[in-house]
Amino acid sequence: MTAFDYDVLYIGSGHGTFDGAIPLAAKGKKVAVVEQDLIGGTCPNRGCNAKIVLDSPVALKRHLEEVHGIVTGDVAINWAANQEHKHEVIAGLPDFIQGLLDSSNVDILFGRGTLVDNHTIKVNGEEKTAENIVISTGLQSNRLDIPGSDLAHDSEEFMNLSEMPARVTVIGAGYIAMEFATMASAAGSEVTVITHGDQALRAYHQPYVELIISELESKGVKFVRGVEVEAIVGGANGLVVRGADLSVDTDWVLDATGRNPNVAHLGLEEVGVKYNEKGIEVDDHLRTSVSNIYASGDVIDKTQPKLTPTAIFESTYLMHTFAGETTDAIDYPVIPSVVFTSPRVAKAGITVSEAQANPDKYTVVENDLSGDWYRQVDKETVGKNTLIFDQDHKLVGATEVSNKAEDVINALLPAIEFKFGATELERMVYLFPSIASQAWGQL
């Protein structure tokens, strides 16, 4: 029997790795993690955690605007102080996660890992072997292939801005584009959003997305739709974003045109791991085309949302697989998603469009929440949700646009995942008054 250095060796240290690697090592397996950057990957260091800290004053500012007159006085976001607070919150996360790995006897190999063969990775010129290898390298920001693309910035650079520019132009219409346009506008910037197509946030219920766009427009954000950006050039007073019949003067450009899988220079071609523009191809056990090489997290080509909770679930599934605790295929739960605009839009389960396309299978119920007494407590001005029920009137999907959309979807998630009937619904007693209690009452 061949002796390997490790039972499992992970390339990348994000949620697709450490949530499973730590308990796997605690079960007695010899585990190593290769990382060339900050421990913890994108989410803790330049993604979710940083974003929600920066967004917190934005949501507060919106709330104060809605209760203006009850709470008096002008409120402005001090972006420099917001950045300082962000660093206070997230600066210690890499060391914290590394401490968890160290305490579980996971070896951390700092450097770039490259596959030599199906059992071998080279790191800093040294070869390490493993019975199983997991590729968990995540995504990286796309960069436009146009003249002047070097004048644009990515999401990480936005989240590290020490001062908010007077004029910000956002190219893109996904969640990064919409969330950061919301932040920049709330921080006092003059914001223009340029979209290639007519729709933003295409994965979400479009009437709700249009409500968010209307709210942003009411705060001064300009949307230019259906335009191809052709160049970014230096102007007499800052930058100019150009396209056909387009010329936008600006101080700072965010390229939010998507994220691509980190598959380059890993040796995938050399060892026969198949991938495409959407990511690494895996089977229902997260195995790649090489039987002992697996993948987890955002680098996978999959239909499930490329989100932190998905990566955590995949990493945990692989932990049970490598520990010999399961041979079953991965069985994904209902995975919710949210866009942290103001208001938010969130969803879980069967989508509105899918339900509307199958009226014989689903009942669609839309609720206007503006008359709900609990929403009136905070004087919410935008609030709607759509609930999807199956033929047995069990909740199978929900979508909401409101200031509390993420909390509502979280509250409804157990009913969707476990297909609660009337008996189970009666057993769920939430704190009152609370948004969860109000959401549950709709069922």
C-alpha positions as CSV (number, residue, x, y, z in Angstrom):
1,M,0.0,0.0,0.0
2,T,1.4,3.4,-1.0
3,A,2.1,5.7,1.9
4,F,1.0,9.3,1.4
5,D,2.0,12.4,3.3
6,Y,-1.7,13.2,3.9
7,D,-5.1,11.6,3.8
8,V,-6.6,14.7,2.3
9,L,-4.9,17.8,0.9
10,Y,-6.9,20.9,0.1
11,I,-5.9,23.6,-2.4
12,G,-7.4,26.9,-1.0
13,S,-8.4,27.7,2.6
14,G,-11.9,29.2,2.2
15,H,-15.2,27.9,3.4
16,G,-15.1,25.2,0.8
17,T,-12.1,23.9,2.9
18,F,-11.9,24.8,6.5
19,D,-15.4,24.0,7.6
20,G,-14.8,20.4,6.6
21,A,-11.0,20.2,7.1
22,I,-11.1,21.1,10.8
23,P,-13.6,18.4,11.9
24,L,-12.0,15.9,9.5
25,A,-8.6,16.3,11.2
26,A,-10.3,16.1,14.6
27,K,-11.5,12.6,13.5
28,G,-7.9,11.5,13.2
29,K,-7.3,12.1,9.5
30,K,-4.0,13.7,8.4
31,V,-5.0,16.9,6.6
32,A,-3.1,19.7,4.9
33,V,-4.3,23.0,3.4
34,V,-2.4,24.9,0.7
35,E,-2.9,28.7,0.7
36,Q,-1.1,31.4,-1.2
37,D,-3.0,34.4,0.2
38,L,-5.0,35.1,3.4
39,I,-6.3,32.1,5.4
40,G,-10.1,31.9,5.1
41,G,-10.3,32.9,1.4
42,T,-12.6,35.5,-0.1
43,C,-15.6,35.5,2.2
44,P,-14.0,36.5,5.6
45,N,-11.3,38.7,4.0
46,R,-12.7,40.5,1.0
47,G,-16.3,39.3,0.6
48,C,-19.3,38.6,2.8
49,N,-17.9,39.7,6.2
50,A,-16.3,42.9,4.9
51,K,-19.4,43.8,2.9
52,I,-21.9,43.4,5.7
53,V,-19.8,45.6,8.0
54,L,-19.7,48.3,5.4
55,D,-23.5,47.9,4.7
56,S,-24.6,48.2,8.3
57,P,-24.5,52.0,8.4
58,V,-26.2,52.0,5.0
59,A,-29.2,50.0,6.3
60,L,-29.3,52.2,9.4
61,K,-29.3,55.4,7.3
62,R,-32.2,54.1,5.3
63,H,-34.1,53.2,8.5
64,L,-33.5,56.7,9.9
65,E,-34.8,58.2,6.6
66,E,-38.0,56.3,6.9
67,V,-38.6,57.3,10.5
68,H,-37.6,60.9,9.8
69,G,-39.7,63.2,11.9
70,I,-39.8,60.7,14.7
71,V,-36.1,60.7,14.8
72,T,-34.8,64.1,13.8
73,G,-31.5,65.4,12.5
74,D,-29.4,64.8,9.4
75,V,-27.4,61.6,9.2
76,A,-24.3,61.1,7.0
77,I,-22.0,58.1,6.6
78,N,-18.3,58.8,7.5
79,W,-16.8,56.4,5.0
80,A,-13.3,56.6,6.4
81,A,-14.7,55.6,9.9
82,N,-16.8,52.9,8.3
83,Q,-13.6,51.5,6.7
84,E,-11.8,51.6,10.0
85,H,-14.6,49.7,11.7
86,K,-14.5,47.1,8.9
87,H,-10.8,46.5,9.6
88,E,-11.5,46.2,13.3
89,V,-14.1,43.5,12.7
90,I,-12.3,41.4,10.0
91,A,-8.6,42.0,10.6
92,G,-8.3,39.1,13.1
93,L,-10.3,36.5,11.1
94,P,-7.3,35.0,9.2
95,D,-5.4,34.4,12.5
96,F,-8.6,33.1,14.1
97,I,-9.2,30.6,11.3
98,Q,-5.6,29.6,11.3
99,G,-5.8,29.0,15.0
100,L,-8.7,26.6,14.5
101,L,-6.7,24.8,11.8
102,D,-3.6,24.6,14.0
103,S,-5.4,23.4,17.0
104,S,-6.9,20.6,14.9
105,N,-3.4,19.6,13.7
106,V,-4.1,20.7,10.1
107,D,-0.8,21.5,8.3
108,I,-0.9,24.8,6.5
109,L,1.4,25.0,3.5
110,F,1.8,28.6,2.4
111,G,2.4,29.0,-1.3
112,R,0.9,28.2,-4.7
113,G,-0.2,24.6,-5.1
114,T,0.2,23.0,-8.5
115,L,-0.9,19.5,-9.4
116,V,1.9,17.2,-10.5
117,D,-0.1,14.0,-10.8
118,N,-3.4,12.8,-9.3
119,H,-1.8,12.3,-5.8
120,T,0.9,15.0,-5.8
121,I,1.0,18.7,-5.3
122,K,4.0,20.9,-5.6
123,V,4.2,23.9,-3.2
124,N,7.3,26.2,-3.2
125,G,9.2,23.6,-5.1
126,E,8.4,20.8,-2.7
127,E,6.2,17.9,-3.5
128,K,3.5,16.7,-1.1
129,T,1.3,13.6,-1.7
130,A,-2.2,12.8,-0.6
131,E,-4.7,10.0,-1.0
132,N,-7.4,12.5,-1.9
133,I,-7.1,16.1,-3.1
134,V,-9.8,18.8,-2.9
135,I,-9.7,21.9,-5.2
136,S,-11.3,24.8,-3.4
137,T,-9.9,27.8,-5.1
138,G,-13.0,29.9,-5.5
139,L,-13.6,32.7,-7.9
140,Q,-11.9,35.9,-9.0
141,S,-13.2,39.1,-10.4
142,N,-13.7,39.4,-14.1
143,R,-12.0,42.2,-15.9
144,L,-13.4,43.8,-19.0
145,D,-11.4,43.3,-22.2
146,I,-11.5,46.9,-23.4
147,P,-9.1,49.8,-23.7
148,G,-8.6,51.4,-20.4
149,S,-9.7,48.3,-18.4
150,D,-6.7,49.0,-16.1
151,L,-8.4,52.2,-15.0
152,A,-11.3,50.2,-13.5
153,H,-11.3,48.5,-10.1
154,D,-12.7,45.3,-8.6
155,S,-14.9,44.6,-5.6
156,E,-11.9,44.1,-3.3
157,E,-10.6,47.6,-4.2
158,F,-14.0,49.1,-3.6
159,M,-14.2,47.6,-0.1
160,N,-10.8,49.0,0.7
161,L,-11.6,52.6,-0.4
162,S,-10.4,54.9,2.3
163,E,-12.6,57.7,1.0
164,M,-15.7,57.5,-1.2
165,P,-15.1,59.2,-4.6
166,A,-17.5,62.0,-5.5
167,R,-18.6,60.2,-8.7
168,V,-18.7,56.4,-9.0
169,T,-19.6,54.5,-12.1
170,V,-20.6,50.8,-11.8
171,I,-20.4,48.5,-14.8
172,G,-22.6,45.5,-14.3
173,A,-26.0,44.4,-13.0
174,G,-25.3,41.5,-10.6
175,Y,-25.3,41.5,-6.8
176,I,-21.9,43.1,-6.5
177,A,-22.9,46.0,-8.8
178,M,-26.2,46.6,-7.0
179,E,-24.9,46.3,-3.5
180,F,-22.0,48.6,-4.0
181,A,-24.1,51.1,-6.0
182,T,-26.3,51.2,-2.9
183,M,-23.4,51.7,-0.6
184,A,-21.7,54.4,-2.7
185,S,-25.0,56.3,-3.1
186,A,-25.7,56.2,0.7
187,A,-22.2,57.4,1.4
188,G,-22.8,60.5,-0.8
189,S,-21.4,59.6,-4.1
190,E,-23.0,60.4,-7.5
191,V,-23.6,56.9,-8.9
192,T,-24.2,55.7,-12.4
193,V,-24.9,52.0,-13.1
194,I,-24.3,50.8,-16.7
195,T,-25.8,47.5,-17.6
196,H,-25.2,45.4,-20.7
197,G,-28.7,44.1,-20.8
198,D,-32.1,45.5,-19.8
199,Q,-32.4,43.5,-16.5
200,A,-30.5,43.6,-13.2
201,L,-30.2,40.7,-10.8
202,R,-31.6,38.3,-13.4
203,A,-31.9,35.4,-10.9
204,Y,-34.4,37.3,-8.9
205,H,-38.1,38.1,-9.4
206,Q,-37.9,41.1,-11.8
207,P,-40.9,43.1,-10.5
208,Y,-39.1,43.1,-7.1
209,V,-35.8,44.0,-8.7
210,E,-37.5,47.0,-10.4
211,L,-38.7,48.2,-7.1
212,I,-35.1,48.2,-5.8
213,I,-34.0,50.1,-8.9
214,S,-36.8,52.6,-8.4
215,E,-35.7,53.2,-4.8
216,L,-32.1,53.7,-5.9
217,E,-33.2,56.1,-8.7
218,S,-35.2,58.1,-6.1
219,K,-32.0,58.6,-4.2
220,G,-30.2,59.9,-7.3
221,V,-28.6,56.7,-8.8
222,K,-28.7,56.8,-12.6
223,F,-29.2,53.6,-14.5
224,V,-28.1,53.3,-18.2
225,R,-29.4,50.0,-19.6
226,G,-28.6,48.0,-22.7
227,V,-25.2,49.6,-23.4
228,E,-21.9,48.0,-24.2
229,V,-19.0,49.8,-22.5
230,E,-16.2,50.2,-25.1
231,A,-13.5,52.1,-23.4
232,I,-12.4,53.9,-20.2
233,V,-10.2,56.9,-20.8
234,G,-8.6,59.7,-18.9
235,G,-10.5,63.0,-19.1
236,A,-9.8,66.6,-18.2
237,N,-11.5,66.0,-14.9
238,G,-11.2,62.4,-13.9
239,L,-12.3,59.5,-16.2
240,V,-14.7,59.0,-19.0
241,V,-16.6,55.7,-19.6
242,R,-17.5,55.4,-23.3
243,G,-19.7,53.3,-25.4
244,A,-22.1,53.7,-28.4
245,D,-24.0,56.9,-27.5
246,L,-22.5,56.8,-24.1
247,S,-20.1,59.2,-22.3
248,V,-20.1,59.2,-18.5
249,D,-17.7,61.5,-16.6
250,T,-16.6,59.9,-13.4
251,D,-13.9,59.7,-10.7
252,W,-13.9,56.0,-10.1
253,V,-15.0,52.9,-12.0
254,L,-16.1,49.6,-10.6
255,D,-15.9,46.6,-12.9
256,A,-18.7,44.4,-11.6
257,T,-19.1,42.3,-14.7
258,G,-19.0,38.9,-12.9
259,R,-16.6,36.5,-11.3
260,N,-14.7,33.6,-12.9
261,P,-13.5,30.3,-11.5
262,N,-9.8,30.1,-10.3
263,V,-8.7,27.3,-12.5
264,A,-5.6,28.7,-14.2
265,H,-2.1,27.4,-13.4
266,L,-3.2,24.6,-11.2
267,G,-2.1,21.8,-13.4
268,L,-5.6,20.7,-14.2
269,E,-5.0,20.0,-17.8
270,E,-1.8,18.0,-17.0
271,V,-3.6,15.6,-14.7
272,G,-6.9,15.4,-16.7
273,V,-9.3,17.4,-14.5
274,K,-12.0,18.7,-16.7
275,Y,-13.4,22.2,-16.4
276,N,-15.2,24.8,-18.4
277,E,-15.8,28.6,-18.2
278,K,-18.3,28.0,-15.3
279,G,-15.8,25.9,-13.2
280,I,-14.6,22.4,-12.5
281,E,-16.9,19.6,-13.6
282,V,-17.9,17.2,-10.8
283,D,-20.3,14.3,-10.3
284,D,-22.9,13.9,-7.6
285,H,-20.1,13.0,-5.1
286,L,-18.1,16.2,-6.0
287,R,-15.5,14.0,-7.7
288,T,-13.8,15.5,-10.7
289,S,-12.9,13.5,-13.8
290,V,-10.0,12.2,-11.8
291,S,-11.5,9.8,-9.3
292,N,-9.5,10.8,-6.2
293,I,-9.5,14.6,-6.9
294,Y,-12.6,16.4,-5.7
295,A,-13.8,20.1,-5.8
296,S,-15.9,22.2,-3.5
297,G,-17.1,25.8,-3.2
298,D,-17.5,28.4,-5.9
299,V,-14.9,26.9,-8.3
300,I,-17.4,24.1,-9.2
301,D,-19.6,24.3,-12.3
302,K,-23.0,23.8,-10.6
303,T,-26.6,24.9,-10.7
304,Q,-26.7,25.6,-6.9
305,P,-25.9,29.2,-5.9
306,K,-22.2,30.0,-5.6
307,L,-22.5,31.2,-2.0
308,T,-20.8,30.7,1.3
309,P,-23.5,28.4,2.7
310,T,-23.2,26.2,-0.4
311,A,-19.5,25.9,0.1
312,I,-19.9,25.1,3.8
313,F,-22.4,22.3,3.0
314,E,-20.1,20.9,0.3
315,S,-17.1,21.0,2.6
316,T,-19.0,19.3,5.4
317,Y,-20.3,16.6,3.0
318,L,-16.7,15.9,1.9
319,M,-15.7,15.6,5.5
320,H,-18.2,12.9,6.1
321,T,-17.2,11.2,2.8
322,F,-13.5,11.1,3.7
323,A,-14.2,10.0,7.2
324,G,-16.0,7.0,5.8
325,E,-19.3,8.1,7.3
326,T,-21.2,8.2,4.0
327,T,-21.0,6.9,0.5
328,D,-24.2,8.7,-0.6
329,A,-24.3,11.3,-3.3
330,I,-24.5,14.9,-2.1
331,D,-28.1,15.9,-1.4
332,Y,-28.3,19.7,-1.4
333,P,-30.8,21.3,0.9
334,V,-32.8,24.4,0.0
335,I,-30.2,27.2,-0.3
336,P,-31.4,30.7,0.2
337,S,-29.8,33.8,-1.3
338,V,-30.0,37.5,-0.7
339,V,-28.9,40.8,-2.2
340,F,-28.0,43.4,0.4
341,T,-29.4,46.4,-1.3
342,S,-31.8,48.8,0.4
343,P,-34.3,47.3,0.5
344,R,-33.0,43.7,0.3
345,V,-34.3,41.0,-2.0
346,A,-34.1,37.4,-0.9
347,K,-35.4,34.0,-2.0
348,A,-35.4,30.3,-1.3
349,G,-36.9,27.2,-2.9
350,I,-39.1,27.3,-6.0
351,T,-38.8,30.6,-7.8
352,V,-41.8,32.7,-8.8
353,S,-41.0,32.2,-12.5
354,E,-40.8,28.5,-12.1
355,A,-44.1,28.4,-10.2
356,Q,-45.9,30.6,-12.8
357,A,-44.7,28.3,-15.5
358,N,-46.3,25.3,-13.7
359,P,-49.7,26.5,-12.5
360,D,-50.9,22.9,-12.2
361,K,-48.3,22.1,-9.6
362,Y,-48.0,25.4,-7.6
363,T,-50.2,28.1,-6.1
364,V,-48.6,31.6,-6.1
365,V,-49.7,34.0,-3.4
366,E,-48.3,37.6,-3.5
367,N,-48.6,39.7,-0.4
368,D,-48.3,43.5,-0.1
369,L,-46.7,44.0,3.2
370,S,-47.1,47.8,3.4
371,G,-50.3,47.3,5.5
372,D,-48.8,44.8,7.9
373,W,-48.8,46.4,11.4
374,Y,-45.3,45.2,12.2
375,R,-43.8,46.7,9.0
376,Q,-45.5,50.0,10.0
377,V,-43.5,50.0,13.2
378,D,-40.4,50.9,11.2
379,K,-42.4,52.8,8.5
380,E,-41.2,50.6,5.7
381,T,-42.0,52.0,2.4
382,V,-41.3,49.0,0.2
383,G,-42.4,45.5,1.2
384,K,-43.8,42.6,-0.9
385,N,-43.4,38.9,-0.9
386,T,-44.5,35.9,-3.0
387,L,-45.1,32.5,-1.4
388,I,-45.2,29.4,-3.5
389,F,-47.3,26.4,-2.2
390,D,-47.6,22.9,-3.6
391,Q,-50.9,21.0,-4.1
392,D,-50.9,20.0,-0.5
393,H,-50.5,23.7,0.5
394,K,-47.0,23.1,1.8
395,L,-44.6,26.0,1.4
396,V,-42.0,25.2,-1.3
397,G,-40.7,28.7,-2.2
398,A,-40.6,32.3,-1.0
399,T,-39.3,35.6,-2.4
400,E,-39.4,38.9,-0.6
401,V,-38.3,42.5,-1.2
402,S,-38.1,44.5,2.0
403,N,-35.7,45.9,4.6
404,K,-36.0,42.6,6.5
405,A,-36.1,40.2,3.5
406,E,-33.2,38.1,4.7
407,D,-34.7,37.6,8.1
408,V,-38.1,36.6,6.7
409,I,-36.5,34.0,4.3
410,N,-34.4,32.6,7.2
411,A,-37.6,32.3,9.3
412,L,-39.5,30.5,6.5
413,L,-36.6,28.2,5.5
414,P,-37.4,25.3,7.8
415,A,-40.9,25.1,6.4
416,I,-39.6,24.9,2.9
417,E,-36.7,22.5,3.6
418,F,-38.7,20.1,5.8
419,K,-42.1,20.5,4.0
420,F,-44.0,21.3,7.1
421,G,-47.7,20.5,7.2
422,A,-50.4,22.0,9.4
423,T,-49.3,20.0,12.5
424,E,-45.6,21.1,12.2
425,L,-46.6,24.7,11.6
426,E,-48.7,24.8,14.7
427,R,-45.7,23.6,16.7
428,M,-43.5,26.5,15.6
429,V,-43.9,29.3,18.2
430,Y,-41.8,32.3,17.5
431,L,-41.0,35.2,19.8
432,F,-43.6,37.9,19.6
433,P,-43.5,40.6,18.4
434,S,-40.8,39.8,15.8
435,I,-40.4,39.6,12.1
436,A,-40.2,35.8,12.2
437,S,-43.6,35.7,14.0
438,Q,-45.2,37.9,11.3
439,A,-43.7,35.9,8.5
440,W,-44.8,32.6,10.0
441,G,-48.3,34.0,10.4
442,Q,-48.6,34.3,6.6
443,L,-48.6,30.5,6.3
